[in-house]
Amino acid sequence: MEKFELFEKGSLGTCWYGKYHYLEPWAGCEHDCAYCYARHRGVVIDKLNELNAVFNQPKLLTDLPGLLDKIRAGIAKNGVKILKLSRYTDFFSPSFVKNGTSAAVLETICETSAERVIITTKGTPDENIIKIMKKHCGKISYNAAIKPENRLNLEKGAPSSRERVEAAEKIAGAGIKTTIHMDPLILGLDDLKDMPVFFDDIKKRGLNRVMFSFLLLNEPILDTVKTRIDKKSLDTILENFDMGTTRKYLPKQDETV
C-alpha cells in the first residue's frame, strides 16, 4: 500500500527493501517533466488536493520550522540510516533552492545520525548548498540526471544539461561521490552518435561514474507527453513501445504498470 508520508521505507528493488527511507518534504515538482510518473500517482494527487496545490507549484507539507523539527524527530524515531531525496519530487526544485528551503532541509538532515544521503536530481544546487554538501561530503552521494540534449524539451522547468553538468563538476570536485544518471533515455530520440561527445566532456570534468535508464510509458504519462510534442515525434517514440500490454513492475504497487 503506497503512502505519502514525510518518511517512507524504500520499496524499489527487493534487495534494498527496507534498508533505506525516502524523505518527501513537499508535494509536487517545478521541473514539470512530461514523462513524470509521480504526477499521476494517486497518493500524490490526494496530497496535492489536501494541500490545495498543483503539481508544478510544489508546496511544503508544513511550515519550514515545523518541517525541520519533524525531520529530526523522524530520523531518530525510524532509525534512518540511508535517506533518499526524494521519490515523488526533486529536492532541488528551483524556488526551494532560491529561498533557502533546500539548504535548510539538507543541513538539518546532515546534522542528524543518518549515515548516507542520496540525492537524485535534475536541478542545480546553489553555492550555499554545495558548501553544506562539501562540509558533509562523507555522508552524501549525488546522482545528477543529465543526458545529451535532444530536439525535444520534455523537462519544461529544469535547468539545461550544460548547467547540470557544470554543477556536477563542482560537486565532484568537492570530494562528493557523483554519478551521471542518463535518465530517461528515449529510444528513437536520444541518438547514439551524441554519446561520445557527451562522455568525453564529462570525463574531462572528472565525472567517471555513469548509469542510465530508459523511458517507461503508461497511458497517463503518454497523455501528458502528447500535449508537449508533435505527432511525428510521438510516433517515433511509440515505435518502441507496446501500449497494448500492461506490466506491473512492482507487485505490491498497483500503479506501477
Salt bridges, closest charged atoms under 4 A:
GLU2 OE1 - ARG41 NH1 2.92
GLU2 OE1 - ARG87 NH2 3.16
ASP32 OD1 - ARG39 NH2 2.58
ASP32 OD2 - LYS156 NZ 3.85
ASP32 OD1 - ARG228 NH2 3.17
GLU50 OE2 - LYS47 NZ 3.33
ASP69 OD1 - ARG72 NH1 2.87
ASP90 OD2 - HIS31 ND1 3.24
GLU115 OE2 - LYS81 NZ 3.72
GLU127 OE2 - LYS170 NZ 2.65
GLU155 OE1 - ARG164 NH2 2.66
GLU169 OE1 - ARG205 NH1 2.58
ASP190 OD2 - LYS147 NZ 2.86
ASP191 OD2 - LYS193 NZ 3.84
ASP194 OD1 - LYS193 NZ 3.68
ASP201 OD2 - ARG162 NH1 3.01
ASP201 OD1 - ARG205 NE 3.10
ASP235 OD2 - LYS231 NZ 2.83
ASP254 OD1 - LYS248 NZ 3.06
